[in-house]
Amino acid sequence: MSKFFAHETAVIDEGCEIGDGTKIWHFSHIMPNSKIGENCNIGQNVVVSPDVVLGNNVKVQNNVSIYTGVSCDDDVFLGPSMVFTNVINPRSAINRRSEYAKTHVGKGATIGANATIVCGHDIGEYAFIGAGAVVTKNVPPFALVVGNPSKQIGWMSEYGHRLSFDDQGVATCPESGEKYFLSNNKVEKLK
């Protein structure tokens, strides 16, 4: 039996999985067949739609709706009031449930407050989406993107610091001391 906390105003439908240590706060709704990992924090007024998958240690801030078709790996941060979509061309009078597009958010990625992720676009591991950005294409791992439509303006470390690369393509995270290498517009952490 899973041991998680759910506030008395939360609605948790039958048929979902919730990992140990997860907390679900005021007025949130966890819908059937969704899967939430261990040690997650689901803020106030959050909706987790059917078949959504959240990894371990995912932090979902207040007023976020995670729609069918979205999956998030471990350690993802979803900022307050950020938005996922799941249909490219919604119309109230036309049922497009069979057309839900998939969106995957990689390990350790951050999506800032009030950002919008247009469906069908993946967010790479440790990418950083600035507050209010509107993502209309795939975001590579470690990329820093901002604006509407979003554009990449740099690279971020796993600890969430902007990286500054030298002439050899090497950067050091100021907090962790870990080194990163940039080549052919791709970043990798050096071992």
C-alpha positions as CSV (number, residue, x, y, z in Angstrom):
1,M,0.0,0.0,0.0
2,S,1.4,3.4,-1.1
3,K,2.0,5.9,1.7
4,F,1.2,9.4,0.4
5,F,-0.5,12.5,1.8
6,A,-3.6,14.0,0.2
7,H,-5.4,17.1,1.6
8,E,-9.0,16.4,2.4
9,T,-10.2,18.7,-0.5
10,A,-8.1,16.7,-3.1
11,V,-10.0,14.4,-5.4
12,I,-8.2,11.1,-6.2
13,D,-10.0,8.9,-8.7
14,E,-9.7,5.1,-8.7
15,G,-7.2,3.5,-10.9
16,C,-4.3,5.9,-10.4
17,E,-0.9,5.1,-8.9
18,I,0.7,7.4,-6.4
19,G,4.2,6.8,-5.0
20,D,5.3,6.9,-1.4
21,G,6.1,10.2,0.1
22,T,4.1,12.2,-2.5
23,K,2.0,15.1,-1.2
24,I,-1.2,16.3,-3.0
25,W,-2.5,19.7,-1.8
26,H,-5.8,21.6,-1.7
27,F,-8.4,21.3,-4.5
28,S,-6.2,19.1,-6.8
29,H,-7.6,16.3,-8.9
30,I,-5.7,13.2,-9.8
31,M,-7.6,11.4,-12.6
32,P,-7.8,7.6,-13.5
33,N,-4.8,5.7,-15.0
34,S,-2.4,8.5,-14.1
35,K,0.9,7.5,-12.5
36,I,2.7,9.8,-10.0
37,G,6.1,8.7,-8.7
38,E,7.6,8.9,-5.2
39,N,8.3,12.1,-3.3
40,C,6.4,14.3,-5.7
41,N,4.7,17.6,-4.6
42,I,1.4,18.4,-6.3
43,G,0.5,22.0,-5.5
44,Q,-2.9,23.6,-5.0
45,N,-5.5,23.5,-7.8
46,V,-3.6,21.0,-10.0
47,V,-5.2,18.6,-12.5
48,V,-3.4,15.4,-13.5
49,S,-5.4,14.0,-16.4
50,P,-5.8,10.3,-17.3
51,D,-2.7,8.4,-18.5
52,V,-0.2,11.2,-17.4
53,V,3.0,9.9,-16.1
54,L,5.2,11.8,-13.6
55,G,8.5,10.4,-12.4
56,N,9.9,10.7,-8.9
57,N,10.5,14.0,-7.1
58,V,8.5,16.0,-9.6
59,K,7.4,19.4,-8.2
60,V,4.1,20.8,-9.6
61,Q,3.4,24.3,-8.5
62,N,-0.1,25.8,-8.0
63,N,-2.7,26.0,-10.9
64,V,-1.0,23.6,-13.3
65,S,-3.0,21.3,-15.6
66,I,-1.1,18.3,-16.9
67,Y,-3.1,16.9,-19.8
68,T,-3.3,13.4,-21.3
69,G,-0.2,12.9,-23.5
70,V,2.2,14.5,-21.1
71,S,5.0,12.6,-19.4
72,C,7.7,14.0,-17.1
73,D,10.9,12.2,-16.0
74,D,12.3,12.4,-12.5
75,D,13.2,15.8,-10.8
76,V,11.1,18.0,-13.2
77,F,9.9,21.4,-11.9
78,L,6.6,22.8,-13.3
79,G,6.3,26.4,-12.3
80,P,3.1,28.2,-11.1
81,S,0.3,28.4,-13.7
82,M,2.4,27.0,-16.5
83,V,0.4,25.3,-19.3
84,F,0.6,22.2,-21.3
85,T,-1.7,21.7,-24.4
86,N,-2.6,18.4,-26.0
87,V,-4.4,19.3,-29.2
88,I,-2.9,21.5,-32.0
89,N,-6.2,22.8,-33.4
90,P,-8.9,22.6,-30.6
91,R,-12.6,23.4,-31.4
92,S,-15.3,23.1,-28.8
93,A,-17.7,21.5,-31.2
94,I,-15.2,18.9,-32.6
95,N,-14.0,15.9,-30.5
96,R,-10.3,15.5,-31.0
97,R,-9.6,13.1,-28.2
98,S,-8.0,10.6,-30.7
99,E,-5.6,13.4,-31.8
100,Y,-3.9,14.1,-28.5
101,A,-0.2,14.9,-29.2
102,K,2.5,13.7,-26.8
103,T,4.9,15.9,-24.9
104,H,7.8,14.6,-22.9
105,V,9.8,16.5,-20.3
106,G,13.2,15.2,-19.6
107,K,14.9,14.6,-16.3
108,G,15.7,17.6,-14.2
109,A,14.1,20.1,-16.6
110,T,12.5,23.4,-15.3
111,I,9.5,25.1,-16.8
112,G,9.0,28.6,-15.4
113,A,5.8,30.3,-14.2
114,N,3.2,31.0,-16.8
115,A,5.1,29.3,-19.6
116,T,3.1,27.5,-22.3
117,I,4.3,24.2,-23.9
118,V,2.5,23.7,-27.2
119,C,1.9,19.9,-27.5
120,G,4.0,17.6,-29.6
121,H,7.3,19.3,-28.5
122,D,9.7,17.6,-26.2
123,I,11.8,19.3,-23.5
124,G,15.3,17.9,-23.1
125,E,16.9,16.9,-19.8
126,Y,18.0,19.8,-17.6
127,A,16.5,22.3,-20.1
128,F,15.3,25.6,-18.5
129,I,12.2,27.3,-19.9
130,G,12.0,30.9,-18.7
131,A,8.8,32.4,-17.1
132,G,6.2,33.2,-19.7
133,A,7.9,31.5,-22.6
134,V,5.8,29.9,-25.3
135,V,7.5,26.7,-26.6
136,T,6.7,25.9,-30.2
137,K,9.5,23.4,-31.0
138,N,11.6,20.8,-29.3
139,V,14.1,22.1,-26.7
140,P,17.5,20.4,-26.5
141,P,19.0,19.1,-23.3
142,F,20.6,21.9,-21.1
143,A,19.1,24.6,-23.3
144,L,17.9,28.0,-21.9
145,V,14.9,29.3,-23.8
146,V,12.8,32.5,-23.3
147,G,10.3,34.6,-25.0
148,N,7.2,34.3,-27.3
149,P,7.8,32.3,-29.4
150,S,10.6,30.9,-27.3
151,K,14.2,31.1,-28.6
152,Q,17.3,29.6,-27.2
153,I,19.6,32.2,-25.6
154,G,22.1,29.9,-23.8
155,W,22.8,26.8,-21.8
156,M,22.2,25.7,-18.2
157,S,23.9,23.4,-15.8
158,E,22.1,20.6,-13.9
159,Y,22.1,23.0,-10.9
160,G,20.3,25.7,-12.8
161,H,23.1,28.1,-13.6
162,R,23.8,29.7,-16.9
163,L,26.9,28.3,-18.5
164,S,29.7,30.4,-20.1
165,F,31.8,28.4,-22.4
166,D,35.5,29.1,-23.1
167,D,37.3,28.9,-26.5
168,Q,37.7,25.1,-26.0
169,G,34.0,24.7,-25.5
170,V,34.3,24.0,-21.7
171,A,32.1,25.6,-19.0
172,T,32.1,25.1,-15.2
173,C,29.0,25.3,-13.1
174,P,29.6,27.9,-10.4
175,E,27.7,26.0,-7.7
176,S,28.7,22.3,-8.3
177,G,32.1,22.8,-10.0
178,E,31.0,20.2,-12.6
179,K,32.3,20.8,-16.2
180,Y,30.3,20.8,-19.4
181,F,31.4,20.6,-23.0
182,L,29.7,22.3,-26.0
183,S,30.2,20.8,-29.4
184,N,28.0,21.0,-32.6
185,N,25.3,22.9,-30.6
186,K,25.0,20.0,-28.0
187,V,26.0,20.1,-24.4
188,E,27.2,17.2,-22.3
189,K,28.4,17.0,-18.8
190,L,32.0,15.8,-18.5
191,K,32.6,12.9,-16.1
